[in-house]
Amino acid sequence: MQAEIDFEVLEAIQRRVLWLSTLMIHHANHVRPNPDGIKIGGHQASAASSVSILTALYLAFLQRGDRVSPKPHSAPAFWALMYLLGAIPEEKLRALREFGGLQSYPSRTKDGPLVDFSTGSMGLGCAAPVFAALTQKYAQSHFGATNAGRFIAISGDAELDEGNVWEMLLDETLAVDNAVWIVDLNRQSLDRVIPHIKAARLKRIFAACGWRTLEAKYGVRLQAAFSRPGGSALRDAIDAMDNGEYQSLIRSDGAAVRAALMSRPRPEAMADCLSAVNDAELPGLLANLGGHDLRVLLDVLKVADAEPRQPTVIFAYTIKGWGLPVAADPLNHAALLSQERFASFREEMAIPEPDSWRGFAPDSAEGRALAAAARRLGLGQAQPALSEPITPADIPVSLGVAPSAVASTQETFGRALLRLADLPRIGPRVVTTSADVSTSTNLAGWINRVGGWALEPDPDFEGERATTLRWNWSPRGRHIEFGISETNVFLALSMLGLSHEHNGQLLFPIGTVYDPFVLRALDAILYGAYSGSRFIFAATPSGMTLSPEGGAHQATLTASVGAEMPKLDFWEPCFAAEVEWTLCEALRQCADRVNGRSTFLRLSTRPIEQALLQPALARYGEAGLRQAVLAGGYLAQVAEGAGPRVHLVAAGVMVADAIDAARVLAGEGVEASVIALSSPRRAYESWRAGRRDGRHLWADLLPADQRTAPIISVVDAASHSLAWLGSVYGQRVHPLGADVFGQSGSREAVYRYAGIHRDNIVAEALAAVDG
């Protein structure tokens, strides 16, 4: 590979990448108008340490279809390289971190088709390609071809402090051979120089988790010095050197460097090795690291691609601020070059003012190399989907699940999945996942039907022995099981939900998790939504209804997450029919690759009498009720009579309690309508979108002559999540909800403790009408 590479040309290109990335940040902070006077930022030093890695990848290693996640703080270098490759115009560089311009960190949804993975949330952008590599393996085992190649992650070493990285590495399911991880080991974080021992520990952990561990540690000049007489003394000295000392020495004058090295063991051998190196050359020799040597980087990348294939991590030793006046400064992370330092940098780079933003002439050696790389990579060119298009219109409106007389939403969800398996076009593309809670979230029947997924078939040690469930694990299974790590589940869902974009194969990913543990994975859920992924997750069991589990397992915040997170639909059904309808709507959202959302289904193990839905079904008709449910809410019970009036607004299983409370109130002479919110989020969005002209859901749910009656809202979640209802028509709202951590006990006892029992609803309603 390297025989065809002109390294002088590559050196010239990487110098221009360094210049442009530094210029972009300087322009944003010191040249472009800035009325606020607030620092724009941009991480000049962090971008500089990744320049060589990016140059080696894009100019000589990557192929069409490879998917790359750049280090977040390398964004300016990434954009500079995209400009030189002809993929973005010059004006984009001038708009770094402007509204509508290039994002601070590459974003799939805001920066267009050049970006494969959104980055910026530390630890997630570098882990996502590994989950995407797993997704490719899954798609290949089920559908054959994909249009993706390798999956490459680039991260800083400080980014490996994030716990989700180690959760991922420890799960054997993710040891896939199409993933390459490059660690930009500049040994600095935001506030400090990272201790020396950490790099060695990181390598040991990766190796123990089944990864091939490589390093680009020393450049060719240092390697040549090591090969001279006494060279082993120099290598031992550098290997044993504390990071802080090393950072200081490469910024020192040659005499100080020589004195420090001569104080190490074997000074005579050190003197022999350094006899041909003058003081002026010595700091540069010491700083000759492999992460900035294109020859070394490409040698290591070649080994990473060699057979036998296995997940590979490359530790590329770099210098933060490489090539800049602030190189290796312990506090250079957020530092910006002053006007004086930038002028000095311009002089060193020999870039005249009129040529500041120029690339390379097309007929120059550099221009030809860049054009060849752009053709090889197919940058910005959409790749056709390999699967037959599935549109929202192809998804049925219901699944025909016949509910029991008494059924829970969690139970119905499990039965609905079995019907999904029978749909000829949809079923084969449904993939489920969970964090070791499949049986307790009603996935067991589905897995029994479709099997678990594994790269290699697992032996069946049970033989003919009778077992409760018989789960087979093979490349044909359609359920991916992780260990107890919710973050892994949601990063997997995020990447499975981008299989259409990454692999050309559409998938319908569905995950399950205990509702309280949604919060553990909140960052990963937000990452998936921000990345434009389409996935579905069912959180179950939920709320105070999980009464025997105690306070730690009785989530009160997740309903607010569902109602407030961008690009996420949220459903809290009460009845079996609602589960079917909302699950089908969630699949339609996945099929809509332009405007679709991900979906959060908050389910319960509480058995509900299905006959309670019959009055609404009779009043609306099946099609009408389904439409109302998908709009966000419906009248479960209409108030009749001339007595004092109150509106009971409930979500999820609390609808049953509200209906029961309305019956009791009628006996007290109080007329209560019951409004069931299948989606508090859609109900809110409908009001917000139509509040100026009055065309929204609430115009039907609260007729004009009923808009002075008080509202009692009740939800098995924080009471404030429905407290906004009073803003619709100015009615008094009495919000009931779970504002305490529950205690173990019967559901009735815990409901009373939280204040959401039927009797609490009745008491609040009577107080409101007396009021």
C-alpha positions, 0 to 999 in steps of 0.5 A: 500500500505505502509504495504508491503513497507520496509522503511529501504530498501527504505531509503538505496536505496535513499541514494545510489541514492543521492551518485551516482548522486553526484558522477556522477557530481563529476566524470565529473568535477574532475576525467574524462579528460577535455581538455577544462578545462571548468566546466561541471556542473550538479547541485548536489544540485538540483538533491539532492532535488528530490532524495526522490520524484523519489525514492518514485515514481519508487519504490512504486507508478508508474505502467507500462504505467505511463509516467513521466517527471523528473525535468530537474536538477534532471537528475543525480538522475534520471539516478542513479535510472535507473542504480540501476533498471538495465535499464542502465549500469555503463559506462553510469553514467561515461559518463554524459554530454559527447558527445554521453553519457547521456544528461544534461537533459533527452531527448526522442530522445537522451537518448532512451526509458527510457525517456518519455518527453524531459526536460531542457527548463524551463516550457515546460517539466513540462507542456508537460505531461498535454498536453499528458494526454489530448492526451490520453483522446482524443485517448481513446474517439476515439479509446478506448484503449491506452497503457499509464497510468497516466502522472506525471510531476515533476518540481522545484518551480522556474520553475513555473515562466514561463508564459506558465505554467499559460497559460496552467492552465487557459485553462479549456480544460486541466483540465484532471484527469489523470495528477499528478504534483509534485512540488519540493518546495526547495524554491531556484532558480539559484540566490536567495531564493524564497520569503515565500509568493509565495508557498501559492499563487501558491497553491491558483492559482492551486486550483482556476484552478480546481486542487486538491492541496495537500502537503507533507510539514512536515516529521513524526518527525516534525509531532510528535513534533507538536502533543506534548504539545506546538507543535502548537507553533512550527508549527506556528513558522515554518509556519510563517518563511521567507524562507531565515530565515528557510534556515539559521537556518537549517544550524546553530548550535542547540543553535542558532536554539533554541534561534531563536525559543524561540523569537517567540510568545508563548515561554513557549509553545515552551519550552514545545515542545522542552524540549525533544530535545537536541541542537544537534538534533534541526537543523535536526528536523527543517529540517525534511520536507515531501518532503524527508520523504518517508512515507509522500510522499507515503501517499500523492501520495495515496490521489492523486490517490483516487477517484474522480479523478481530476488533482492533484498537490503535493507541496513537501517541500524539501531542495536544496542540501539535504544530501550534505555539501551545503544543503540550501546554498543560492548559491548552485545551480551551486556549485560543491563539492570541493575535500575536501567536496566530501571526507567528503561526501564519509566518511559520506555515508560510501562508500569505493573507490572500491565500488564507482559505485556499486549498490546492490547485487541481493540477498540483500533486496534492490536488490530484491526491485529494481528488483521487481520495474523494473518488475512492470514498464517494464523499457525500454520495447517497448509497441506494437502499438494498431492501425493498422500501417499506413505507408507513402505509405498509404498516397495519393499523392493528394486529388483531390481538384478542384481549382477555377480559382482564389484561395488562399492557405489558402482557398485551405488548408480548402478545402483539410482538407474536403477531408482528412475527407473522407479518410477512414484510414487517416481521423479519425486520423486527429485532428486539433487545434487552438488558437481561430482563427479557422474561420479566418484560414479556419478551419470552414468547417472542424469543421462543418463536424467533430465537436469540441472535448470536454470531455463531450457533450455541450448543443446546446442552439441555437436549430433550430435557423439558424446560420452561422455555427453549431459546435457540441462539444462532445467526438467524435469531431476532433477539439480541440480549445484553448483560445488565447495562441499559446504556448498551441496550439504548446505544444498540437501539440507536444504531439498529435504528440507523441500519437503513442509513448505515447499511441500506437495510431497514430494521424495526428495533424494539427494546425493553427495560424496567421503567425506573432504569430508563434514567440510567440510559438517558444520555444514550436515548438522547444520543439516539434521538439527536442522531435521527435514529428510529427505534421503539422501547417499552419501559415496564413495569412502571410507576407506583404500580410496581408496588412490591419493589419499593421506592428505588424501583418506582419511577416518577420521572420517566413520564416527564422524560417521554413528554419532554425529550425532542424527537420522541413519541411517548405513549402510556396506554391503559387498554389492550387495544391502545397498545396495539394501535400505538405499537403500529403507530411506532412502527410507522414512525420507524418507517418514516425516514424523514419525519419519523420519531423514536417511540417510548411506550410506558407499560404496566403489569397491572391487570385492567378490566377491558370492558371499561373501554366499551363505552368509548368504543361504542361512542367513537366506533373503532376507527374513531377511537383509534384516531382519538387515541393516536391524537393523544386522548379521548373521552373515556366517560361523558359527564351527564346530568345537572350536578356540579361538574369536574373533569378527571384527566388520567394517563395510563392505568390510572384511567381505570381509577378515574373511571371508578372515581367518577362512579363514586362521585356520581353517587355524591351528586357530582358529574365527572367526565373522564379524559384518558390521555394515551399520549400526554405528549401528543395532547400537549403538542396539539394544544401548543400547535393550535392554541392561537386558533383554538384548533386542537385536541382539547377543543373536543375534549373540553366543550365550550360550556364545560371550560370553567369546571375544575380539573383533577389530573392523576398520573402514576408519575410526578404530579407536575407532568400534567399540571399544565392542563390549566393553561389550556382554558384557564381552569383550576387544576388539582394535580395528583401524582407520585411525588414521593418515593414509594414503599414496598406493599400492596398496590392499594397501600402504596397508591394511598401513600402516594395520593393517587388511589381512587379515594384520593381522586374522589376527595380531591374532586369533592374539595374542588367543587366545594371550593 
